[in-house]
Amino acid sequence: MLPGQAVVNTDETGHKTNGQPHWTWCFCAEFFTLFRVDRSRGSQVLRAVLGDDFAGTLGCDYFSAYHKYRRECGITMQFCLAHLIRDVKFLTTLPEAATVAYGQSR
């Protein structure tokens, strides 16, 4: 059902199982959530779960696997607003006055 959803939000977090690195992926649709534990954090997980023909919008952060999936499969992405806000706030901590002013104005 997941590949047929209009919007899927996703994120992944790392952990170790028996000392080996693993990733727990979370795919959230409107009425259900899918979790997948995988040894990979790469775009092949997105292709395995959503397929090459996913026609919905993928909500995600800026991680490179999402960009690769977009390039290879032509999907629509919506970047996480919380990440954008955090990144703009970070600008206010930099030494250049013009950059700080830009971050403060946003």
N, CA, C and O atoms as CSV, one atom per row, in Angstrom:
chain,resi,resn,atom,element,x,y,z
A,1,MET,N,N,0.814,-1.207,0.000
A,1,MET,CA,C,0.000,0.000,0.000
A,1,MET,C,C,0.858,1.273,0.000
A,1,MET,O,O,0.427,2.304,-0.516
A,2,LEU,N,N,2.044,1.212,0.563
A,2,LEU,CA,C,2.860,2.416,0.723
A,2,LEU,C,C,3.185,3.114,-0.595
A,2,LEU,O,O,3.066,4.338,-0.659
A,3,PRO,N,N,3.590,2.401,-1.652
A,3,PRO,CA,C,3.909,3.092,-2.900
A,3,PRO,C,C,2.732,3.835,-3.525
A,3,PRO,O,O,2.946,4.722,-4.351
A,4,GLY,N,N,1.507,3.503,-3.160
A,4,GLY,CA,C,0.332,4.160,-3.714
A,4,GLY,C,C,-0.121,5.385,-2.931
A,4,GLY,O,O,-1.123,6.003,-3.291
A,5,GLN,N,N,0.581,5.743,-1.884
A,5,GLN,CA,C,0.179,6.875,-1.054
A,5,GLN,C,C,0.539,8.203,-1.716
A,5,GLN,O,O,1.535,8.300,-2.432
A,6,ALA,N,N,-0.277,9.217,-1.469
A,6,ALA,CA,C,-0.031,10.549,-2.045
A,6,ALA,C,C,1.143,11.235,-1.374
A,6,ALA,O,O,1.897,11.955,-2.030
A,7,VAL,N,N,1.309,11.023,-0.076
A,7,VAL,CA,C,2.403,11.627,0.684
A,7,VAL,C,C,2.970,10.585,1.626
A,7,VAL,O,O,2.230,9.908,2.339
A,8,VAL,N,N,4.287,10.462,1.625
A,8,VAL,CA,C,4.989,9.588,2.563
A,8,VAL,C,C,6.126,10.397,3.175
A,8,VAL,O,O,6.972,10.931,2.457
A,9,ASN,N,N,6.143,10.485,4.490
A,9,ASN,CA,C,7.240,11.133,5.192
A,9,ASN,C,C,8.164,10.055,5.710
A,9,ASN,O,O,7.709,9.020,6.197
A,10,THR,N,N,9.471,10.293,5.607
A,10,THR,CA,C,10.412,9.252,6.011
A,10,THR,C,C,11.624,9.836,6.711
A,10,THR,O,O,12.015,10.984,6.497
A,11,ASP,N,N,12.199,8.998,7.554
A,11,ASP,CA,C,13.452,9.320,8.228
A,11,ASP,C,C,14.085,7.999,8.644
A,11,ASP,O,O,13.441,6.951,8.620
A,12,GLU,N,N,15.334,8.067,9.018
A,12,GLU,CA,C,16.047,6.869,9.425
A,12,GLU,C,C,16.956,7.218,10.603
A,12,GLU,O,O,17.429,8.348,10.732
A,13,THR,N,N,17.184,6.236,11.445
A,13,THR,CA,C,18.087,6.438,12.578
A,13,THR,C,C,18.944,5.199,12.753
A,13,THR,O,O,18.481,4.073,12.574
A,14,GLY,N,N,20.191,5.424,13.102
A,14,GLY,CA,C,21.140,4.325,13.217
A,14,GLY,C,C,21.205,3.734,14.610
A,14,GLY,O,O,20.921,4.407,15.601
A,15,HIS,N,N,21.580,2.471,14.672
A,15,HIS,CA,C,21.777,1.765,15.934
A,15,HIS,C,C,22.586,0.515,15.640
A,15,HIS,O,O,22.772,0.146,14.481
A,16,LYS,N,N,23.057,-0.121,16.669
A,16,LYS,CA,C,23.802,-1.367,16.486
A,16,LYS,C,C,22.989,-2.537,17.017
A,16,LYS,O,O,22.316,-2.439,18.043
A,17,THR,N,N,23.068,-3.635,16.296
A,17,THR,CA,C,22.482,-4.899,16.715
A,17,THR,C,C,23.610,-5.920,16.733
A,17,THR,O,O,24.241,-6.175,15.707
A,18,ASN,N,N,23.861,-6.496,17.889
A,18,ASN,CA,C,24.989,-7.425,18.036
A,18,ASN,C,C,26.290,-6.804,17.534
A,18,ASN,O,O,27.117,-7.480,16.922
A,19,GLY,N,N,26.461,-5.510,17.800
A,19,GLY,CA,C,27.678,-4.812,17.411
A,19,GLY,C,C,27.747,-4.396,15.953
A,19,GLY,O,O,28.712,-3.747,15.549
A,20,GLN,N,N,26.757,-4.748,15.157
A,20,GLN,CA,C,26.735,-4.428,13.731
A,20,GLN,C,C,25.818,-3.228,13.468
A,20,GLN,O,O,24.731,-3.146,14.039
A,21,PRO,N,N,26.246,-2.301,12.609
A,21,PRO,CA,C,25.398,-1.133,12.324
A,21,PRO,C,C,24.139,-1.517,11.549
A,21,PRO,O,O,24.185,-2.294,10.596
A,22,HIS,N,N,23.032,-0.958,11.979
A,22,HIS,CA,C,21.739,-1.123,11.322
A,22,HIS,C,C,21.044,0.228,11.301
A,22,HIS,O,O,21.438,1.156,12.008
A,23,TRP,N,N,20.011,0.323,10.484
A,23,TRP,CA,C,19.211,1.547,10.386
A,23,TRP,C,C,17.746,1.182,10.510
A,23,TRP,O,O,17.272,0.250,9.860
A,24,THR,N,N,17.036,1.912,11.341
A,24,THR,CA,C,15.588,1.761,11.405
A,24,THR,C,C,14.989,2.890,10.592
A,24,THR,O,O,15.146,4.065,10.921
A,25,TRP,N,N,14.308,2.521,9.537
A,25,TRP,CA,C,13.629,3.470,8.649
A,25,TRP,C,C,12.177,3.567,9.079
A,25,TRP,O,O,11.563,2.560,9.434
A,26,CYS,N,N,11.631,4.756,9.050
A,26,CYS,CA,C,10.230,4.990,9.371
A,26,CYS,C,C,9.572,5.665,8.175
A,26,CYS,O,O,10.010,6.730,7.741
A,27,PHE,N,N,8.534,5.054,7.647
A,27,PHE,CA,C,7.772,5.596,6.523
A,27,PHE,C,C,6.358,5.871,7.017
A,27,PHE,O,O,5.630,4.940,7.362
A,28,CYS,N,N,5.967,7.132,7.054
A,28,CYS,CA,C,4.657,7.520,7.598
A,28,CYS,C,C,3.728,7.973,6.477
A,28,CYS,O,O,4.008,8.943,5.773
A,29,ALA,N,N,2.638,7.267,6.329
A,29,ALA,CA,C,1.573,7.639,5.396
A,29,ALA,C,C,0.438,8.249,6.205
A,29,ALA,O,O,0.563,8.415,7.418
A,30,GLU,N,N,-0.665,8.584,5.548
A,30,GLU,CA,C,-1.764,9.246,6.247
A,30,GLU,C,C,-2.374,8.369,7.348
A,30,GLU,O,O,-2.668,8.862,8.437
A,31,PHE,N,N,-2.561,7.089,7.074
A,31,PHE,CA,C,-3.275,6.244,8.023
A,31,PHE,C,C,-2.453,5.089,8.599
A,31,PHE,O,O,-2.976,4.290,9.376
A,32,PHE,N,N,-1.188,4.993,8.232
A,32,PHE,CA,C,-0.360,3.921,8.773
A,32,PHE,C,C,1.116,4.292,8.692
A,32,PHE,O,O,1.509,5.204,7.964
A,33,THR,N,N,1.916,3.565,9.452
A,33,THR,CA,C,3.367,3.762,9.483
A,33,THR,C,C,4.036,2.416,9.270
A,33,THR,O,O,3.610,1.399,9.818
A,34,LEU,N,N,5.084,2.427,8.472
A,34,LEU,CA,C,5.865,1.224,8.229
A,34,LEU,C,C,7.267,1.444,8.778
A,34,LEU,O,O,7.894,2.468,8.507
A,35,PHE,N,N,7.754,0.480,9.548
A,35,PHE,CA,C,9.132,0.499,10.021
A,35,PHE,C,C,9.896,-0.596,9.300
A,35,PHE,O,O,9.379,-1.691,9.081
A,36,ARG,N,N,11.127,-0.290,8.936
A,36,ARG,CA,C,11.988,-1.295,8.298
A,36,ARG,C,C,13.371,-1.177,8.922
A,36,ARG,O,O,13.946,-0.089,8.965
A,37,VAL,N,N,13.899,-2.286,9.402
A,37,VAL,CA,C,15.266,-2.332,9.900
A,37,VAL,C,C,16.125,-2.915,8.793
A,37,VAL,O,O,15.817,-3.972,8.242
A,38,ASP,N,N,17.205,-2.214,8.472
A,38,ASP,CA,C,18.041,-2.616,7.346
A,38,ASP,C,C,19.504,-2.365,7.688
A,38,ASP,O,O,19.817,-1.509,8.516
A,39,ARG,N,N,20.386,-3.103,7.057
A,39,ARG,CA,C,21.823,-2.872,7.235
A,39,ARG,C,C,22.277,-1.644,6.452
A,39,ARG,O,O,23.385,-1.151,6.663
A,40,SER,N,N,21.444,-1.155,5.565
A,40,SER,CA,C,21.828,-0.048,4.687
A,40,SER,C,C,21.090,1.236,5.040
A,40,SER,O,O,19.947,1.220,5.496
A,41,ARG,N,N,21.777,2.340,4.815
A,41,ARG,CA,C,21.159,3.655,4.893
A,41,ARG,C,C,21.043,4.251,3.481
A,41,ARG,O,O,20.745,5.436,3.337
A,42,GLY,N,N,21.269,3.461,2.469
A,42,GLY,CA,C,21.315,3.936,1.095
A,42,GLY,C,C,19.971,3.999,0.400
A,42,GLY,O,O,18.953,3.536,0.912
A,43,SER,N,N,20.004,4.591,-0.789
A,43,SER,CA,C,18.786,4.785,-1.575
A,43,SER,C,C,18.151,3.472,-2.012
A,43,SER,O,O,16.975,3.452,-2.378
A,44,GLN,N,N,18.902,2.378,-1.983
A,44,GLN,CA,C,18.319,1.084,-2.364
A,44,GLN,C,C,17.189,0.693,-1.416
A,44,GLN,O,O,16.288,-0.046,-1.813
A,45,VAL,N,N,17.217,1.170,-0.181
A,45,VAL,CA,C,16.114,0.889,0.753
A,45,VAL,C,C,14.858,1.606,0.277
A,45,VAL,O,O,13.768,1.035,0.305
A,46,LEU,N,N,15.007,2.853,-0.159
A,46,LEU,CA,C,13.860,3.604,-0.682
A,46,LEU,C,C,13.279,2.914,-1.909
A,46,LEU,O,O,12.061,2.818,-2.058
A,47,ARG,N,N,14.152,2.436,-2.781
A,47,ARG,CA,C,13.678,1.744,-3.979
A,47,ARG,C,C,12.977,0.438,-3.623
A,47,ARG,O,O,11.982,0.071,-4.248
A,48,ALA,N,N,13.499,-0.261,-2.619
A,48,ALA,CA,C,12.881,-1.525,-2.208
A,48,ALA,C,C,11.515,-1.306,-1.567
A,48,ALA,O,O,10.608,-2.117,-1.755
A,49,VAL,N,N,11.358,-0.221,-0.812
A,49,VAL,CA,C,10.111,0.022,-0.087
A,49,VAL,C,C,9.095,0.764,-0.951
A,49,VAL,O,O,7.927,0.379,-1.006
A,50,LEU,N,N,9.536,1.824,-1.626
A,50,LEU,CA,C,8.611,2.659,-2.407
A,50,LEU,C,C,8.568,2.302,-3.885
A,50,LEU,O,O,7.599,2.622,-4.574
A,51,GLY,N,N,9.597,1.649,-4.368
A,51,GLY,CA,C,9.660,1.277,-5.784
A,51,GLY,C,C,10.199,2.394,-6.649
A,51,GLY,O,O,10.420,3.512,-6.184
A,52,ASP,N,N,10.405,2.076,-7.904
A,52,ASP,CA,C,10.930,3.037,-8.875
A,52,ASP,C,C,9.850,3.957,-9.421
A,52,ASP,O,O,10.165,4.989,-10.015
A,53,ASP,N,N,8.592,3.607,-9.235
A,53,ASP,CA,C,7.484,4.361,-9.825
A,53,ASP,C,C,6.645,5.107,-8.795
A,53,ASP,O,O,5.492,5.441,-9.068
A,54,PHE,N,N,7.203,5.374,-7.616
A,54,PHE,CA,C,6.468,6.101,-6.586
A,54,PHE,C,C,6.032,7.446,-7.157
A,54,PHE,O,O,6.869,8.227,-7.610
A,55,ALA,N,N,4.729,7.722,-7.140
A,55,ALA,CA,C,4.190,8.939,-7.754
A,55,ALA,C,C,3.751,9.977,-6.728
A,55,ALA,O,O,3.256,11.041,-7.098
A,56,GLY,N,N,3.927,9.679,-5.453
A,56,GLY,CA,C,3.538,10.622,-4.417
A,56,GLY,C,C,4.641,11.622,-4.126
A,56,GLY,O,O,5.613,11.738,-4.873
A,57,THR,N,N,4.471,12.342,-3.029
A,57,THR,CA,C,5.472,13.294,-2.557
A,57,THR,C,C,6.174,12.687,-1.354
A,57,THR,O,O,5.528,12.198,-0.428
A,58,LEU,N,N,7.501,12.722,-1.375
A,58,LEU,CA,C,8.297,12.187,-0.285
A,58,LEU,C,C,8.760,13.329,0.607
A,58,LEU,O,O,9.517,14.196,0.171
A,59,GLY,N,N,8.309,13.328,1.847
A,59,GLY,CA,C,8.764,14.305,2.831
A,59,GLY,C,C,9.983,13.757,3.541
A,59,GLY,O,O,9.951,12.650,4.078
A,60,CYS,N,N,11.074,14.538,3.546
A,60,CYS,CA,C,12.323,14.020,4.093
A,60,CYS,C,C,13.280,15.156,4.431
A,60,CYS,O,O,12.995,16.327,4.179
A,61,ASP,N,N,14.424,14.783,5.008
A,61,ASP,CA,C,15.477,15.759,5.244
A,61,ASP,C,C,16.402,15.802,4.037
A,61,ASP,O,O,16.042,15.311,2.967
A,62,TYR,N,N,17.569,16.373,4.189
A,62,TYR,CA,C,18.470,16.597,3.048
A,62,TYR,C,C,19.443,15.447,2.798
A,62,TYR,O,O,20.352,15.587,1.980
A,63,PHE,N,N,19.277,14.331,3.472
A,63,PHE,CA,C,20.226,13.232,3.351
A,63,PHE,C,C,20.400,12.809,1.886
A,63,PHE,O,O,19.437,12.776,1.120
A,64,SER,N,N,21.623,12.492,1.519
A,64,SER,CA,C,21.976,12.216,0.120
A,64,SER,C,C,21.195,11.048,-0.494
A,64,SER,O,O,20.957,11.055,-1.702
A,65,ALA,N,N,20.795,10.059,0.283
A,65,ALA,CA,C,20.048,8.926,-0.276
A,65,ALA,C,C,18.726,9.387,-0.875
A,65,ALA,O,O,18.282,8.846,-1.887
A,66,TYR,N,N,18.097,10.379,-0.262
A,66,TYR,CA,C,16.837,10.904,-0.793
A,66,TYR,C,C,17.069,11.635,-2.106
A,66,TYR,O,O,16.264,11.522,-3.031
A,67,HIS,N,N,18.161,12.382,-2.196
A,67,HIS,CA,C,18.489,13.085,-3.445
A,67,HIS,C,C,18.781,12.087,-4.570
A,67,HIS,O,O,18.356,12.281,-5.709
A,68,LYS,N,N,19.505,11.029,-4.239
A,68,LYS,CA,C,19.806,10.012,-5.255
A,68,LYS,C,C,18.517,9.348,-5.739
A,68,LYS,O,O,18.336,9.136,-6.938
A,69,TYR,N,N,17.634,9.025,-4.813
A,69,TYR,CA,C,16.355,8.414,-5.181
A,69,TYR,C,C,15.553,9.360,-6.084
A,69,TYR,O,O,14.947,8.919,-7.060
A,70,ARG,N,N,15.548,10.644,-5.763
A,70,ARG,CA,C,14.845,11.637,-6.586
A,70,ARG,C,C,15.439,11.689,-7.998
A,70,ARG,O,O,14.706,11.681,-8.987
A,71,ARG,N,N,16.766,11.742,-8.082
A,71,ARG,CA,C,17.427,11.799,-9.399
A,71,ARG,C,C,17.121,10.560,-10.231
A,71,ARG,O,O,16.808,10.666,-11.417
A,72,GLU,N,N,17.211,9.391,-9.615
A,72,GLU,CA,C,17.059,8.140,-10.355
A,72,GLU,C,C,15.609,7.802,-10.687
A,72,GLU,O,O,15.348,7.135,-11.689
A,73,CYS,N,N,14.667,8.248,-9.866
A,73,CYS,CA,C,13.273,7.833,-10.048
A,73,CYS,C,C,12.339,8.997,-10.365
A,73,CYS,O,O,11.158,8.776,-10.633
A,74,GLY,N,N,12.838,10.224,-10.341
A,74,GLY,CA,C,12.035,11.377,-10.730
A,74,GLY,C,C,10.902,11.701,-9.784
A,74,GLY,O,O,9.850,12.169,-10.221
A,75,ILE,N,N,11.089,11.464,-8.498
A,75,ILE,CA,C,10.021,11.717,-7.536
A,75,ILE,C,C,9.944,13.191,-7.151
A,75,ILE,O,O,10.856,13.968,-7.433
A,76,THR,N,N,8.844,13.560,-6.505
A,76,THR,CA,C,8.675,14.891,-5.935
A,76,THR,C,C,9.035,14.813,-4.457
A,76,THR,O,O,8.599,13.902,-3.753
A,77,MET,N,N,9.840,15.782,-3.986
A,77,MET,CA,C,10.253,15.800,-2.584
A,77,MET,C,C,9.792,17.083,-1.910
A,77,MET,O,O,9.716,18.140,-2.537
A,78,GLN,N,N,9.488,16.973,-0.637
A,78,GLN,CA,C,9.194,18.132,0.215
A,78,GLN,C,C,10.156,18.050,1.385
A,78,GLN,O,O,10.085,17.125,2.194
A,79,PHE,N,N,11.064,19.028,1.473
A,79,PHE,CA,C,12.028,18.992,2.559
A,79,PHE,C,C,11.380,19.377,3.877
A,79,PHE,O,O,10.447,20.180,3.917
A,80,CYS,N,N,11.879,18.803,4.937
A,80,CYS,CA,C,11.381,19.016,6.284
A,80,CYS,C,C,11.579,20.470,6.701
A,80,CYS,O,O,12.703,20.972,6.691
A,81,LEU,N,N,10.497,21.142,7.065
A,81,LEU,CA,C,10.560,22.540,7.466
A,81,LEU,C,C,11.375,22.716,8.750
A,81,LEU,O,O,12.073,23.720,8.895
A,82,ALA,N,N,11.304,21.779,9.670
A,82,ALA,CA,C,12.081,21.884,10.913
A,82,ALA,C,C,13.578,21.919,10.627
A,82,ALA,O,O,14.320,22.650,11.282
A,83,HIS,N,N,14.026,21.120,9.636
A,83,HIS,CA,C,15.442,21.150,9.269
A,83,HIS,C,C,15.814,22.499,8.656
A,83,HIS,O,O,16.884,23.035,8.946
A,84,LEU,N,N,14.950,23.044,7.822
A,84,LEU,CA,C,15.215,24.338,7.207
A,84,LEU,C,C,15.319,25.429,8.272
A,84,LEU,O,O,16.235,26.250,8.232
A,85,ILE,N,N,14.390,25.442,9.216
A,85,ILE,CA,C,14.421,26.434,10.284
A,85,ILE,C,C,15.710,26.307,11.094
A,85,ILE,O,O,16.351,27.312,11.400
A,86,ARG,N,N,16.084,25.101,11.436
A,86,ARG,CA,C,17.325,24.868,12.181
A,86,ARG,C,C,18.533,25.380,11.408
A,86,ARG,O,O,19.422,26.004,11.988
A,87,ASP,N,N,18.570,25.122,10.106
A,87,ASP,CA,C,19.697,25.556,9.285
A,87,ASP,C,C,19.772,27.073,9.178
A,87,ASP,O,O,20.864,27.641,9.212
A,88,VAL,N,N,18.629,27.735,9.049
A,88,VAL,CA,C,18.627,29.197,8.980
A,88,VAL,C,C,19.058,29.783,10.327
A,88,VAL,O,O,19.814,30.754,10.360
A,89,LYS,N,N,18.596,29.216,11.421
A,89,LYS,CA,C,19.023,29.686,12.749
A,89,LYS,C,C,20.523,29.516,12.930
A,89,LYS,O,O,21.165,30.341,13.580
A,90,PHE,N,N,21.086,28.463,12.366
A,90,PHE,CA,C,22.527,28.231,12.450
A,90,PHE,C,C,23.302,29.391,11.837
A,90,PHE,O,O,24.390,29.729,12.303
A,91,LEU,N,N,22.748,29.995,10.801
A,91,LEU,CA,C,23.439,31.122,10.154
A,91,LEU,C,C,23.747,32.237,11.146
A,91,LEU,O,O,24.726,32.963,10.977
A,92,THR,N,N,22.923,32.379,12.174
A,92,THR,CA,C,23.123,33.453,13.148
A,92,THR,C,C,24.324,33.199,14.051
A,92,THR,O,O,24.729,34.091,14.797
A,93,THR,N,N,24.896,32.007,13.997
A,93,THR,CA,C,26.061,31.687,14.831
A,93,THR,C,C,27.379,31.863,14.089
A,93,THR,O,O,28.447,31.690,14.675
A,94,LEU,N,N,27.315,32.201,12.818
A,94,LEU,CA,C,28.525,32.321,12.008
A,94,LEU,C,C,29.166,33.699,12.192
A,94,LEU,O,O,28.495,34.640,12.618
A,95,PRO,N,N,30.455,33.825,11.874
A,95,PRO,CA,C,31.170,35.074,12.169
A,95,PRO,C,C,30.874,36.253,11.226
A,95,PRO,O,O,31.045,37.403,11.629
A,96,GLU,N,N,30.443,36.001,10.007
A,96,GLU,CA,C,30.241,37.090,9.046
A,96,GLU,C,C,28.932,37.830,9.334
A,96,GLU,O,O,27.866,37.218,9.406
A,97,ALA,N,N,29.026,39.137,9.496
A,97,ALA,CA,C,27.860,39.961,9.886
A,97,ALA,C,C,26.723,39.849,8.886
A,97,ALA,O,O,25.563,39.784,9.293
A,98,ALA,N,N,27.012,39.826,7.604
A,98,ALA,CA,C,25.958,39.753,6.588
A,98,ALA,C,C,25.204,38.431,6.683
A,98,ALA,O,O,23.990,38.394,6.482
A,99,THR,N,N,25.912,37.351,6.987
A,99,THR,CA,C,25.284,36.035,7.125
A,99,THR,C,C,24.402,36.009,8.367
A,99,THR,O,O,23.289,35.485,8.327
A,100,VAL,N,N,24.886,36.563,9.450
A,100,VAL,CA,C,24.106,36.640,10.689
A,100,VAL,C,C,22.829,37.446,10.454
A,100,VAL,O,O,21.746,37.047,10.881
A,101,ALA,N,N,22.968,38.584,9.773
A,101,ALA,CA,C,21.810,39.433,9.495
A,101,ALA,C,C,20.780,38.699,8.639
A,101,ALA,O,O,19.576,38.820,8.867
A,102,TYR,N,N,21.258,37.941,7.657
A,102,TYR,CA,C,20.348,37.170,6.818
A,102,TYR,C,C,19.587,36.141,7.667
A,102,TYR,O,O,18.370,36.006,7.543
A,103,GLY,N,N,20.314,35.416,8.530
A,103,GLY,CA,C,19.686,34.415,9.372
A,103,GLY,C,C,18.682,35.031,10.333
A,103,GLY,O,O,17.637,34.436,10.597
A,104,GLN,N,N,18.979,36.209,10.858
A,104,GLN,CA,C,18.069,36.877,11.779
A,104,GLN,C,C,16.813,37.399,11.072
A,104,GLN,O,O,15.742,37.476,11.674
A,105,SER,N,N,16.950,37.751,9.814
A,105,SER,CA,C,15.812,38.303,9.089
A,105,SER,C,C,14.824,37.237,8.616
A,105,SER,O,O,13.715,37.559,8.188
A,106,ARG,N,N,15.214,36.010,8.692
A,106,ARG,CA,C,14.353,34.946,8.215
A,106,ARG,C,C,13.607,34.355,9.367
A,106,ARG,O,O,12.816,33.430,9.181
